[in-house]
Amino acid sequence: MNSRSLSFPPLVAALLLAASCAAFAQDTVPTPPPVEAPAPPVVPPVSYSGKIVSATGTVPEKLGVFADCQDGRERIQGKVDADVYAVDLPPAVLCNVTVGEQDWAADVQPVYDARTAIAQTMLVYPRAVPQPDLAQELIGMGAQDRAMRRAWAGGRRDAAFQKKMAADDRKLQRRLRQIVTTKGWPTISMVGAEAANEAWMVAQHAPQAQLKHWAVFMRAAANKHEIKLSNLATSLDRVRLFEKRPQIYGTQYHVEKDGAIQIYPIEDYANVDVRRLEMGMSSLAEYQALLAKPKE
């Protein structure tokens, strides 16, 4: 077969030449570097500052303050100047603020969002509390109370268990009445923050008249910063619920059959967040979101 050179019509030849040039250009033109996304804006911290009072009347000289936040950042160190603590906190992040030193302690203060939180006065007290034996007893009482509630939440609700739980509640409340009668309400400076909180929890499960009576002692303790304001708010709401009145702070709720959280009616609903923030709590919306999270 005789070989012949290929020939194309002028139009076809022009198209082939253009395609060849385009391919060459594509191979030789460098690919532009990827465009980097702009860095997120730097959110400035919020200065969070409040007063310090001492259970002994004298504020120690070497107190420190720090915050542990739930976004995983390193511990934030703040400053204490005389009777004022100050720490810079990230906005919209739950941080636990702690004041203290080797020999002095204070209850941990949760700050749900530094932009809206109202700084609470921090009571510092000697770690060597005046009544350590009572403190240990109250911690044990709280552990017993909590174990019963965990069993109930886990589905143990047969008649025998309910009868035992009611009997154990009466026993714990009877002992708390003895303590309050002979020693006064278990305050933070008397037994430490943990034991004081356990005493409050046992009181929460008392009948209406008893809780209402104890709430008077809680108010007096709150005036001296000797009880968490959020605990007092919860007890006051619970008393109002017993009396079939709308609650004040929105702490009381029930769970529907479908698992939905239903907050009981609230008096002056429009200003509930103002009252909650004054008591060192989160907004009602944040509280409801927390309740709705699946339990681990």
C-alpha positions as CSV (number, residue, x, y, z in Angstrom):
1,M,0.0,0.0,0.0
2,N,1.4,3.4,-0.9
3,S,1.7,5.8,2.0
4,R,0.2,9.2,1.5
5,S,0.4,12.3,3.7
6,L,-2.8,13.2,5.4
7,S,-4.5,16.3,4.3
8,F,-7.5,18.0,6.0
9,P,-9.9,20.7,4.8
10,P,-8.9,24.2,6.0
11,L,-11.7,24.4,8.6
12,V,-10.9,21.0,10.2
13,A,-7.2,21.9,10.2
14,A,-7.9,25.2,12.0
15,L,-10.0,23.4,14.7
16,L,-7.3,20.8,15.3
17,L,-4.7,23.6,15.7
18,A,-6.8,25.5,18.2
19,A,-7.4,22.4,20.3
20,S,-3.6,21.6,20.3
21,C,-2.8,25.1,21.4
22,A,-5.4,25.0,24.2
23,A,-4.0,21.7,25.4
24,F,-0.5,23.1,25.4
25,A,-1.5,26.2,27.3
26,Q,-3.3,24.1,29.9
27,D,-0.2,22.1,30.4
28,T,2.1,25.1,30.7
29,V,0.0,27.6,32.8
30,P,0.7,27.0,36.5
31,T,-2.3,26.2,38.7
32,P,-3.1,29.1,41.0
33,P,-2.7,28.3,44.7
34,P,-5.9,27.5,46.7
35,V,-7.5,30.5,48.3
36,E,-7.3,30.2,52.1
37,A,-10.4,30.9,54.1
38,P,-10.2,34.0,56.2
39,A,-9.2,33.5,59.8
40,P,-12.2,33.6,62.2
41,P,-12.5,36.9,64.0
42,V,-10.7,37.1,67.4
43,V,-13.4,37.3,70.1
44,P,-12.1,39.4,73.0
45,P,-12.5,38.0,76.5
46,V,-15.0,39.4,79.0
47,S,-13.7,40.9,82.3
48,Y,-15.6,39.1,85.2
49,S,-15.1,40.5,88.6
50,G,-16.7,40.3,92.0
51,K,-16.3,40.7,95.8
52,I,-14.7,38.3,98.3
53,V,-15.8,38.0,101.9
54,S,-14.2,36.0,104.6
55,A,-15.9,33.6,107.0
56,T,-13.4,34.9,109.7
57,G,-13.8,38.6,108.8
58,T,-10.2,38.8,107.4
59,V,-9.5,38.1,103.8
60,P,-6.2,36.1,103.3
61,E,-3.4,38.0,101.5
62,K,-2.3,35.2,99.1
63,L,-5.6,34.2,97.6
64,G,-5.7,33.3,93.9
65,V,-8.5,33.0,91.3
66,F,-8.6,30.8,88.2
67,A,-11.2,29.5,85.8
68,D,-11.6,26.1,84.1
69,C,-13.7,26.3,80.9
70,Q,-15.5,23.6,79.0
71,D,-14.1,24.5,75.6
72,G,-10.8,22.7,76.5
73,R,-8.6,25.7,76.7
74,E,-5.8,25.9,79.4
75,R,-6.7,27.1,82.9
76,I,-7.2,30.8,83.0
77,Q,-5.4,32.6,85.8
78,G,-7.0,35.8,87.3
79,K,-6.0,38.3,89.9
80,V,-7.1,39.0,93.5
81,D,-6.7,42.6,94.7
82,A,-7.6,42.9,98.4
83,D,-11.3,41.8,98.5
84,V,-11.9,41.7,94.8
85,Y,-11.4,38.9,92.3
86,A,-11.1,39.4,88.5
87,V,-10.6,37.0,85.7
88,D,-11.0,37.3,81.9
89,L,-13.4,34.8,80.5
90,P,-14.4,33.7,77.0
91,P,-17.9,34.7,76.1
92,A,-20.6,32.0,75.5
93,V,-18.6,29.3,77.3
94,L,-19.4,27.6,80.6
95,C,-16.5,28.3,83.0
96,N,-16.1,27.3,86.6
97,V,-14.4,30.1,88.7
98,T,-12.5,29.1,91.8
99,V,-11.0,31.3,94.6
100,G,-8.7,30.0,97.2
101,E,-5.2,28.9,98.3
102,Q,-3.6,26.1,100.2
103,D,-5.4,26.7,103.5
104,W,-8.5,28.5,102.2
105,A,-11.3,27.5,99.9
106,A,-14.5,28.8,98.4
107,D,-17.4,27.2,96.6
108,V,-16.9,26.8,92.8
109,Q,-18.9,29.4,90.9
110,P,-20.3,28.4,87.5
111,V,-20.4,31.2,84.9
112,Y,-22.6,30.1,82.0
113,D,-21.8,33.1,79.8
114,A,-19.6,35.9,81.0
115,R,-21.4,38.4,78.8
116,T,-24.6,38.2,80.8
117,A,-23.6,36.6,84.1
118,I,-23.8,38.6,87.3
119,A,-20.7,38.1,89.4
120,Q,-21.4,36.5,92.7
121,T,-19.8,37.4,96.0
122,M,-17.4,34.6,96.9
123,L,-17.2,33.4,100.6
124,V,-13.7,32.1,101.5
125,Y,-13.3,29.9,104.5
126,P,-10.5,27.9,106.2
127,R,-10.3,24.4,104.7
128,A,-10.0,23.1,108.3
129,V,-13.7,23.5,109.0
130,P,-14.9,23.8,112.6
131,Q,-17.0,20.6,112.4
132,P,-15.2,18.0,110.3
133,D,-17.1,15.0,111.7
134,L,-20.5,16.6,110.9
135,A,-19.2,17.4,107.4
136,Q,-18.3,13.8,106.8
137,E,-21.7,12.7,108.1
138,L,-23.5,15.1,105.8
139,I,-21.5,14.0,102.8
140,G,-22.5,10.4,103.6
141,M,-26.1,11.4,103.9
142,G,-26.0,13.1,100.6
143,A,-24.4,10.0,99.0
144,Q,-27.2,7.8,100.4
145,D,-29.8,10.2,99.0
146,R,-28.2,10.3,95.6
147,A,-27.9,6.6,95.4
148,M,-31.6,6.2,96.0
149,R,-32.5,8.7,93.3
150,R,-30.1,7.1,90.8
151,A,-31.8,3.7,91.4
152,W,-35.2,5.4,90.9
153,A,-34.1,7.0,87.7
154,G,-32.7,3.7,86.5
155,G,-36.1,2.1,86.7
156,R,-36.2,0.5,90.1
157,R,-39.7,1.5,91.1
158,D,-41.3,-1.6,92.6
159,A,-43.5,-1.2,95.7
160,A,-40.8,-2.6,98.0
161,F,-38.2,-0.1,96.8
162,Q,-40.6,2.9,97.0
163,K,-41.4,1.9,100.6
164,K,-37.7,1.7,101.4
165,M,-36.9,5.0,99.7
166,A,-39.7,6.7,101.7
167,A,-38.4,5.3,105.0
168,D,-34.8,6.3,104.2
169,D,-35.9,9.8,103.3
170,R,-37.7,10.1,106.6
171,K,-34.6,8.9,108.5
172,L,-32.3,11.4,106.7
173,Q,-34.7,14.3,107.2
174,R,-35.1,13.4,110.9
175,R,-31.3,13.5,111.3
176,L,-31.1,16.8,109.5
177,R,-33.8,18.2,111.8
178,Q,-31.6,17.2,114.8
179,I,-28.6,18.9,113.3
180,V,-30.4,22.1,112.6
181,T,-32.0,22.2,116.0
182,T,-28.7,21.6,117.9
183,K,-26.2,23.3,115.6
184,G,-28.1,25.6,113.2
185,W,-28.3,25.3,109.5
186,P,-25.1,23.6,108.1
187,T,-23.4,26.5,106.4
188,I,-20.4,26.5,104.1
189,S,-18.0,27.9,106.8
190,M,-19.3,25.4,109.3
191,V,-18.8,22.2,107.3
192,G,-17.4,23.2,103.9
193,A,-19.1,23.7,100.5
194,E,-19.5,20.1,99.6
195,A,-21.2,19.1,102.9
196,A,-23.4,22.2,102.9
197,N,-24.6,21.3,99.5
198,E,-25.4,17.8,100.6
199,A,-27.5,19.1,103.5
200,W,-29.4,21.2,101.1
201,M,-30.1,18.2,98.8
202,V,-31.5,16.1,101.7
203,A,-33.8,19.0,102.6
204,Q,-35.1,19.2,99.0
205,H,-36.8,15.9,99.4
206,A,-38.6,16.8,102.6
207,P,-42.4,17.3,102.8
208,Q,-43.9,20.8,102.1
209,A,-44.1,22.1,105.7
210,Q,-40.6,20.9,106.6
211,L,-38.9,22.4,103.4
212,K,-40.8,25.7,103.9
213,H,-39.5,25.8,107.5
214,W,-35.9,25.1,106.4
215,A,-36.1,27.7,103.6
216,V,-36.2,30.4,106.3
217,F,-32.7,29.2,107.5
218,M,-31.5,29.0,103.9
219,R,-32.5,32.7,103.4
220,A,-30.6,33.7,106.4
221,A,-27.5,31.8,105.2
222,A,-27.8,33.3,101.8
223,N,-27.7,36.8,103.3
224,K,-24.2,35.9,104.6
225,H,-23.1,34.1,101.4
226,E,-23.2,30.8,103.3
227,I,-25.3,28.9,100.7
228,K,-25.4,28.8,96.9
229,L,-28.0,31.3,95.7
230,S,-29.0,28.8,93.0
231,N,-29.8,26.3,95.8
232,L,-31.9,28.8,97.6
233,A,-33.8,29.6,94.4
234,T,-34.5,25.9,93.8
235,S,-35.9,25.5,97.3
236,L,-38.1,28.6,97.0
237,D,-39.5,27.4,93.7
238,R,-40.2,24.0,95.2
239,V,-42.1,25.5,98.1
240,R,-44.2,27.5,95.7
241,L,-44.9,24.4,93.7
242,F,-46.1,22.6,96.8
243,E,-48.5,25.6,97.4
244,K,-49.8,25.4,93.9
245,R,-48.3,28.8,93.0
246,P,-46.2,29.8,90.0
247,Q,-42.5,29.4,90.6
248,I,-40.1,32.4,90.5
249,Y,-36.9,31.1,88.9
250,G,-38.1,28.3,86.6
251,T,-36.1,25.5,88.3
252,Q,-39.0,23.0,88.6
253,Y,-40.1,20.8,85.7
254,H,-41.5,17.4,84.9
255,V,-40.8,14.9,82.1
256,E,-43.7,14.0,79.7
257,K,-44.3,10.4,78.6
258,D,-42.5,11.2,75.3
259,G,-39.5,12.5,77.2
260,A,-40.2,16.2,76.6
261,I,-39.2,18.5,79.4
262,Q,-42.1,20.7,80.7
263,I,-41.3,23.6,82.9
264,Y,-44.0,24.4,85.5
265,P,-45.7,27.8,85.3
266,I,-43.5,30.8,86.1
267,E,-44.7,34.1,87.7
268,D,-43.7,37.2,85.7
269,Y,-42.2,35.1,82.9
270,A,-40.9,38.1,81.0
271,N,-38.3,38.8,83.7
272,V,-37.4,35.3,84.7
273,D,-33.9,35.6,83.2
274,V,-33.2,38.7,85.3
275,R,-34.0,36.8,88.4
276,R,-32.1,33.8,87.4
277,L,-28.9,35.7,86.6
278,E,-29.1,37.5,90.0
279,M,-29.0,34.0,91.6
280,G,-25.9,33.0,89.6
281,M,-27.9,30.7,87.2
282,S,-28.0,30.4,83.4
283,S,-30.8,31.8,81.3
284,L,-34.0,29.7,81.2
285,A,-33.3,28.8,77.5
286,E,-29.8,27.5,78.4
287,Y,-31.3,25.6,81.3
288,Q,-33.9,24.0,79.1
289,A,-31.3,23.1,76.5
290,L,-29.2,21.4,79.2
291,L,-32.2,19.4,80.5
292,A,-32.9,18.3,76.9
293,K,-29.4,16.8,76.4
294,P,-29.3,13.0,76.5
295,K,-28.0,11.7,79.8
296,E,-24.7,9.9,79.5
